[in-house]
Structure formats: structure tokens, C-alpha cells
Amino acid sequence: MNSYQDYRDYLKSPSWQEKRKAVLERDGGLCSECGSPATDVHHETYERLFNEWLSDLTALCRPCHEAKHTDREFSELTLPRECYRCKTIQTDKRKYLIDLIDNKFRAVCHECYFQ
């Protein structure tokens, strides 16, 4: 499992849903960054992707989750950035997220990421 589609399928799996539920319960349903109600579960590391430990994951609200992805690994990518899926070019880093795809950090536009 290394493709973007494999990862998206994994996020729908019973295994991920159990981990997600456990992390949200562990964190009291609150964002670990700001204390708002948590809606997302974030990978702090992709070292054990698909076999995560609960300590690899944290509960976040959507704005904090987006901020984590926006800030992560931008130093590895130069502007302008191209969405690896739809190939749109953007010079504003706030319009892109960085995600681990095929074991590489790649720029993904908001529209493609949240499909």
C-alpha cells in the first residue's frame, strides 16, 4: 500500500475507523492544539503508516489539521507548487497541503485533498 488511492481506501477501513475512534476518545473529543471539538485524526508520523500506534495519532479540529499539513515540509518544496493530482499551479502556500504520497511529501491542492 503506497498509492494515494490505497491511503484514501485505508481511511475508510474498519481498522482505521477503530483507531480514529480510539484517538478521539483518548483526547476527550477535543483538538490537541486549540481545545475545540475534534473532527480529524492527524498522523504525527508516517513511520508506521497503515500500522499506526495510537501514539502516532492526535485529534485535531479541521482548521488545526489544515494548518499542520500546510506548515509541514514546505521547506522541501519550492514555489510555485503544482498539485500532483490536477496539475494546477499555485504560488500561495495557503492554497496547498503537503501530504505523504508514495512515500514522498507532495503538494496537493485543497480541492483534490478534500475530495
C-alpha positions in Angstrom: 0.0 0.0 0.0 1.8 3.1 -1.2 -0.5 4.9 -3.5 -2.8 7.8 -2.8 -5.8 5.7 -3.5 -4.6 3.0 -1.1 -4.3 5.6 1.6 -7.8 7.0 0.9 -9.2 3.5 0.9 -7.4 2.8 4.2 -9.1 5.8 5.8 -12.5 4.2 5.1 -11.4 0.8 6.5 -12.7 -0.7 9.8 -9.1 -0.8 11.1 -8.7 3.0 10.6 -12.1 3.8 11.9 -11.3 1.9 15.2 -8.1 3.8 15.6 -9.7 7.1 14.8 -12.5 6.4 17.4 -9.9 5.4 20.0 -7.8 8.6 19.4 -10.9 10.8 19.6 -11.9 9.2 22.8 -8.4 9.3 24.3 -8.2 13.0 23.5 -11.7 13.7 25.0 -13.1 14.6 21.6 -11.1 17.9 21.7 -8.4 19.3 19.4 -5.0 18.8 21.0 -3.9 22.2 19.6 -6.7 24.6 20.5 -9.3 22.6 22.5 -12.1 23.0 20.0 -14.2 19.9 19.2 -12.0 17.5 17.2 -13.2 16.3 13.8 -10.0 14.8 12.4 -7.2 12.5 13.4 -3.8 13.5 12.3 -0.7 11.4 11.7 2.2 12.9 13.7 4.5 10.4 11.8 4.1 8.2 8.8 6.7 5.8 10.0 4.1 3.1 10.7 1.6 4.1 8.1 -1.2 1.5 7.8 0.0 0.0 11.1 0.0 3.1 13.3 0.3 3.1 17.0 -2.2 5.3 18.8 0.7 7.4 20.0 1.4 8.3 16.3 -2.0 9.9 16.1 -3.6 13.0 17.6 -7.1 14.5 17.5 -7.5 17.9 15.8 -10.2 20.3 14.6 -10.3 20.8 10.8 -8.5 24.3 10.9 -5.7 23.0 13.1 -5.4 19.9 10.9 -5.1 22.0 7.7 -2.6 24.2 9.4 -0.5 21.1 10.4 -0.4 20.0 6.8 0.1 23.4 5.3 3.2 24.0 7.5 4.7 20.6 7.2 7.7 20.1 4.9 7.2 23.3 2.9 10.9 23.8 3.1 11.3 20.8 0.8 9.0 22.2 -1.9 9.7 25.4 -3.8 7.1 27.9 -5.1 5.3 27.8 -7.4 3.8 24.5 -6.4 1.9 22.1 -8.7 -0.8 19.9 -7.3 0.5 16.4 -8.1 -3.1 15.3 -9.0 -4.8 18.0 -11.0 -1.5 19.9 -12.0 -2.8 23.3 -11.1 0.0 25.8 -10.3 -0.3 28.0 -7.2 2.1 30.5 -5.7 0.2 30.9 -2.4 1.3 28.2 0.1 -2.0 28.7 1.9 -3.9 27.0 -1.0 -1.9 23.8 -0.7 -1.5 21.0 1.7 1.5 18.7 1.9 0.8 15.0 2.2 2.8 11.8 2.1 2.1 10.1 -1.3 4.1 7.1 -2.5 6.4 7.8 0.5 7.2 11.3 -0.7 5.9 14.6 0.5 3.9 16.2 -2.3 1.8 19.3 -2.8 -1.9 18.7 -3.0 -4.5 21.5 -3.6 -7.4 21.8 -1.2 -9.9 20.7 -3.9 -8.1 17.4 -4.5 -7.2 16.7 -0.9 -10.7 17.0 0.4 -12.5 15.1 -2.4 
